Amino acid sequence: MVIIFILKKERYTYMKSIDKTKIMIMLSSFLLLPACSQKKISPEKGGYYYNGIYFGSHFTMHYKDGIEQGCITAKGTYTKDHWLFKNSKDYKTGWFLGRNRCRHLRKIDENGDLVL
């Protein structure tokens, strides 16, 4: 009987420490979450928007071209400057970013056909 009581007491103490640990982890993650969010910068200060989507700030012209053409591709019209895609890392990165961030803009009708 004494052994069972001691085991139950240790188990209860262990469970209390887990609950405190979980609470501390949750609180610290909620406090750090706003630090990870990106603040939007206005276009006048170098922020870049395309189709109402904020992409970031201070990009090169090739990066912006890649975003635009990637976004057009995501909406259903394949567009890519193949020379720039092969030779410019900024264009290539921007193209993939634009394609991925604009996928939700693709419109499909009730028959499953792409609406351009």
N, C-alpha and C positions, 0 to 999 in steps of 0.2 A: 504494500500500500504506500509506503514511504517513497519507494522508487518511482512509482507511477506519479505521485504528486511532484517529485523533483523534475521528472521529465516534462510534465505539463507546465510547470513553472518556467523551465528553460525555453520551452516552445513558445510560451506567451511572451517572454522577454525578447526572443528572436523576432517574433512577429511585430512587436512594437518598434524594434529598431528598423525593420524593413519599411514600415509605414512612415517613419520619420525620414528615411532615405528617399522614398518615393516623393514625399512632399517637397523635400529640398530640391530634388532634381526638377520637378515640375515648376516650382517657383523660379529657379534659376533659368530654365529654358524660356519661361514667359517674359522674364526681364531682358534676356538677350535677343529675343525675337525681333523687336523693333530695330535693333542695331544692324540686322541683316537686310532689312528692306531698303530698296533703292529709292532715293528721293528724285522726283522728276524735276528736270531743269527746263526752263522755258526755252523755246527756239531762239529767242533773242540772246540768250546766254550760252548757246552752243548745244542745247538739247535737240535730239533728232526724233521726229515723229513721222510715221508714214502710215497712211490709211487709219489715222487715229490711234495708232499703237506707238507707245514710247519705247525706243530702242536703246537709248543711252545718250552720251554726249561726246563731243569732240572726235568725230570720226573722219577718216580720210574720204576723199571723193570716191575712190574705188570701193571702199566699204559701203558707202551709201548706195552706190550703183548696184552692188551685190544684193543689198537688202531689198531694194525696189524690184529688181528682176526676180529674186527668189520669192518675193511676195506675189508677184504676177503669176509665177509658176504655180504657187500654192493654190491660187484661185482657179487654175485650170488651163492657162495658156502658157505652154512651156517657153520660157525666155531665158537665155543664158549667153553671155559673151564667152565663147569657148577659149579664145586666146587669153583673156583676162583670168578666166577660171584656172587655166594651167599655169599662168605666170605671176599672178598677184595673190598673195596669201590673204590680204585684206578683202579683196573681191570674193574670194572663195568662202571665207569665214562669214562675210556679210550675206552671201547668197544662201548659205545653209541656215543662218539665223532668220532671214526673211521668210524662207520657205517654211520653217518650223513655227514661227510666231504668227504667220498669217493663215495657217490651215483652217482655222475656224471661220474664215471669211468665205470659204468655198460654198457656193449655193447649188443645191441639187433639188430638182423638182420632184413631184410625187411619183413619177415613173422611174426615178433613179438616174435621170439624165442630168448632166452638168449644165447649169445656167450660166452663160457668159455675159 
